[in-house]
């Protein structure tokens, strides 16, 4: 059984030639009306950092979405956080790092197994902490030797869908005390 949490369906939109275009999705959602800040390019240009500017409204765990449909090529714990790599159609690949928890079964390079597929918008794991920050890499195949080069995804990400996510925790105006249970008459 797959260990991927699929929470929403993202529909493809018709392209100019009648073929359906598969959508790309921002890895971080819009949380209760708060959109992720514009990605910051790392000094070495290898990845961008995705975060929120309004940190006081963030829940403890923030879902991280698969940016596009693809196949999981790597998923493991690296130090204190998790890293997930996906290969996408058209020679694209993405990497999600600094995850607190992942919903993907860790990969083992010595054990053959069926490839796990994900769709755009599938929850790969959670980012956590008072300041949610993930490292996101977008790479493209550059030659027939299967060499990939990281590219700056910021211009591409302006056209990607930002999925909404609602925090269901009670607010200060709502009572956090459970309602009295009324037994059902037998």
VENFEN-V9365 format. One record per backbone hydrogen bond with DSSP energy under -1.0 kcal/mol. CO is the residue of the C=O (numbers start at 0). NH is the residue of the N-H. E is the energy in kcal/mol with one decimal. If there is no record, write none. Layout:
<<CO;NH;E> <CO;NH;E>>
//
This chain:
<<4;122;-2.0> <12;20;-3.3> <14;17;-1.1> <18;14;-3.2> <20;12;-1.5> <23;160;-2.5> <26;64;-2.8> <29;164;-2.5> <30;33;-2.5> <33;30;-2.6> <39;48;-2.8> <41;44;-1.5> <46;41;-2.7> <47;135;-2.8> <48;39;-2.1> <49;133;-2.2> <50;36;-2.4> <52;54;-1.2> <54;57;-1.3> <59;128;-1.0> <61;126;-2.9> <63;123;-3.0> <63;124;-1.0> <65;120;-2.4> <66;24;-2.8> <69;117;-2.5> <70;86;-2.6> <73;84;-3.1> <74;106;-2.4> <75;82;-2.8> <77;80;-1.4> <80;77;-3.4> <81;98;-1.8> <82;75;-2.1> <83;95;-2.8> <84;72;-2.4> <84;73;-1.4> <85;93;-2.1> <86;70;-2.4> <90;140;-2.4> <91;87;-3.2> <92;138;-2.9> <93;85;-2.8> <94;136;-2.2> <95;83;-2.3> <96;134;-1.9> <98;81;-2.3> <100;125;-2.6> <107;110;-1.5> <115;71;-2.6> <117;69;-2.2> <118;121;-2.2> <121;65;-2.3> <123;102;-3.5> <124;63;-2.5> <125;99;-2.1> <125;100;-1.7> <126;61;-3.0> <133;49;-2.8> <134;96;-2.7> <135;47;-2.8> <136;94;-1.9> <137;150;-2.9> <138;92;-2.1> <139;148;-2.2> <142;145;-1.3> <146;141;-3.1> <148;139;-2.0> <152;156;-2.8> <155;158;-1.7> <160;25;-3.4> <162;29;-2.9> <164;31;-1.7> <170;173;-1.2>>
//
